Amino acid sequence: MVSPILSQLNRPDGSAAYKCPATGYNILGAVNGPVELPARRDALKPEEATVEVFVKPGTTTAGVAERYVEGILRSVLGKVVLGREKGFPRRGVIITLAIAGGENMDRGDSYLTILPSLLHAALLSMISASVPLSMTFSAALFGVTKTGDIVRDPSPTAAKASVSLHVFAISSKGHLLLNESEGRFDFDTWELVHQRALSVCQGTASADGDVTMGEGAASASLHGLIREAVEDQIYSDYAYKLDSI
Amino acid sequence: MQSVTRPPQNNHSDTALNLDPTILLPPGYYQHTYMQSGNMSAPAVLLPSDEVPRDNLPTDNSNPLRLGPGLRILSQPSSKGSDHVLTATQAGMLSIDAKRNAASLLTFPNRRYIPTVNDFVIAQIHHSSADFFHCVITPHTPHALLGQLSFEGASKKTRPMLKQGEMVYARVQSVGVGAGAEVELTCVSAATGKAEGGMGPLSGGMVFDVSTGMAARLIRASSAPVENTDPIEGLVVLSELGRKLESLGGFEIAVGRNGKVWVDCSDAAEGAVKATIAIGRCLQETDQQNLHAHDQKKLVTKVLRELKLVS
């Protein structure tokens, strides 16, 4: 499995390349911050940092769908950033996410399929830019098929065929940070998918042993994946310090 | 003369660790968790919201523990009043300075510089107004202010007339209080009225961009005692360059914590431009490729040969 790469780009303050192992989406994220905001946008939140998110599709210009997903990302990331830390109030944290590869999405397709990859790329870029965060998180996509099976990370084709789609972001402390659902479903289904999301993100098998086969190597928790990527980069950046110990 | 490294003297070692002295824990706070810090195999890497393992903290309780950036103290309500935990707000490697009773986090080197009082920076003049020079420390941030008279021996009649684009080596005097406050720079020491550590306008030479992590590393390496012959912070590139360029008359260097390095070898006559570029390239490449000590030596030899500075 390809693990995410941090701090690959030289010019931005932080960057990350994230390839979703299941759906194949390849996201390149870059973060600049704290920077000065243009045109009095700082006055809206005078005591805090403002988080700006831009999503750039690989093949077309950004449109309504990108604006919509930017809104979702901004609200999640804005809650995680500690905007009152030194140097951050009244400044902006600019996150740019470029969709560099993966299956082509048609206009009108659900953006939920790519949302977890965008969230992971944004989080890792912010970590790489040392933006103060209150917590980390990881996100997962689930589709519910006509027969009621819960499929993790369905492909765009499978996602189109499924009855409902759910994206969950679970914080490092086990809180539910984001819940975006689409389609027809009832509360019981939602609860099942929520349990599944908790086990996928935190890596604990749920009570009924729901961690199914077929997930193989990816069954290691998503939190663990994020942590490993960060640790690898820190150890390579500070190799000179580790040698001397 | 060999390589003269401008300032960081030892008395500014606070800036090297970038400590925020306002966060102090009362002495003896961790007394009840006294433990021998046993395993030093792999230093702890913390992610935001991770708690600092208590057995890693300095056990000397006579002084208050000082927290660097990236760490904060949170109080958690519990059955016995409230309990305090130290958590990380950034990802990084935990670094404990037992001697100074300080804990800080070594974060990613590519990050943006955030002005901190007493840091040495290399600023570029953007424009000047009646009382101030407006300077750029990092791109896309509001200008920092440098008083027209905050130079050594400056008065209304005799003061440096700096033009747009000129560089100064200055110290962060204040960062203000509250949101959106202005950053003030100074080129004199408040105590002595002298330009200590080579502060003032930088004439000649050239400025190279490095990562903020590399700048901090260079400062730490140069503030270490001279008699220490081991590579400090894994850096041998400067001493190697100093040795090889000694015949050309040596060079002068100033490191700003905002990720800028000013290099000047005006003593080298016709080789000055070549030598300056060689030093800049060696520093940037060491930074970007994250080179080991022996690779740094190889790089210096390669670059100097390519520029035909040494045979």
Interface residues (C-beta under 8 A of the other chain):
Chain A: L6 S7 N10 P12 D13 G14 S15 N32 G33 P34 V35 E36 D42 P46 E47 E48 L82 E85 K86 G87 P89 R90 R91 I127 S128 A129 S130 V131 P132 L133 S134 M135 T136 S171 S172 K173 I226 R227 V230 E231 Q233 I234 Y235 S236 D237 Y238 A239 Y240 K241 L242 D243 S244 I245
Chain B: D20 M40 A42 P43 V45 L47 P48 S49 D50 P69 G70 T89 Q90 A91 G92 M93 L106 T107 F108 P109 N110 R111 R112 I114 P115 T116 P139 H140 T141 P142 V175 G178 A179 G180 G213 E233 G234 L235 Q288 N290 H292 A293
